[in-house]
Amino acid sequence: MQNKLKKLDKQLEQLTTKKTNIESGLADDSNYKAENKETLNHLLAEQTEINTELERVETEWMEISEALQNLKG
């Protein structure tokens, strides 16, 4: 279980970095111009995907962490 927890930690770190990059793109006013509509739509789709994945990984991390604490009990 420890190895799985470490793997999930790494995934959380990677997903958080991706989320930060996407948020930076969404903060860029130029992405809201008509000619960048495709870029904006791509960023929004990625944001949704990353948020869903982050939630899944965080939940799994919490469950494993809790199980480890119960084992150490």
C-alpha positions in Angstrom: 0.0 0.0 0.0 2.9 2.3 0.7 4.1 2.0 -2.9 0.6 2.8 -4.2 0.5 5.9 -2.0 3.8 7.1 -3.4 2.5 6.6 -6.9 -0.6 8.5 -6.1 1.5 11.3 -4.6 3.4 11.6 -7.8 0.2 11.6 -9.8 -1.2 14.4 -7.6 1.9 16.4 -8.1 1.7 16.0 -11.9 -2.0 16.8 -12.1 -1.6 19.9 -9.9 1.2 21.2 -12.2 -1.1 20.6 -15.2 -4.0 22.3 -13.5 -1.7 25.3 -12.7 -0.6 25.5 -16.4 -4.2 25.4 -17.6 -5.3 28.0 -15.1 -2.5 30.3 -16.4 -3.8 29.8 -19.9 -7.3 30.6 -18.8 -6.0 33.8 -17.1 -4.5 35.0 -20.4 -6.9 37.5 -21.8 -5.8 36.8 -25.4 -7.4 33.4 -25.2 -10.8 35.0 -25.0 -10.5 36.7 -28.4 -12.6 35.3 -31.2 -9.5 34.0 -33.1 -8.5 31.9 -30.1 -11.8 30.2 -29.5 -10.4 26.8 -30.3 -7.6 27.3 -27.7 -10.0 28.4 -25.1 -12.3 25.4 -25.7 -9.3 23.1 -25.5 -8.2 24.6 -22.2 -11.7 24.4 -20.7 -12.0 20.7 -21.8 -8.6 20.0 -20.3 -9.6 21.8 -17.1 -12.7 19.6 -16.7 -10.7 16.5 -17.4 -7.9 17.4 -14.9 -10.4 18.3 -12.2 -12.1 15.0 -12.6 -8.9 13.1 -12.5 -7.6 15.1 -9.5 -10.8 14.3 -7.6 -10.4 10.6 -8.4 -6.8 10.4 -7.4 -7.4 12.4 -4.2 -10.2 10.1 -3.2 -8.1 7.0 -3.8 -5.1 8.6 -1.9 -7.4 9.3 1.1 -8.8 5.8 1.1 -5.4 4.2 1.1 -4.0 6.6 3.6 -6.9 5.8 5.9 -6.4 2.1 5.4 -2.7 2.4 6.3 -3.6 4.3 9.5 -6.1 1.6 10.5 -3.4 -1.1 10.0 -1.0 0.8 12.1 -3.8 1.4 14.6 
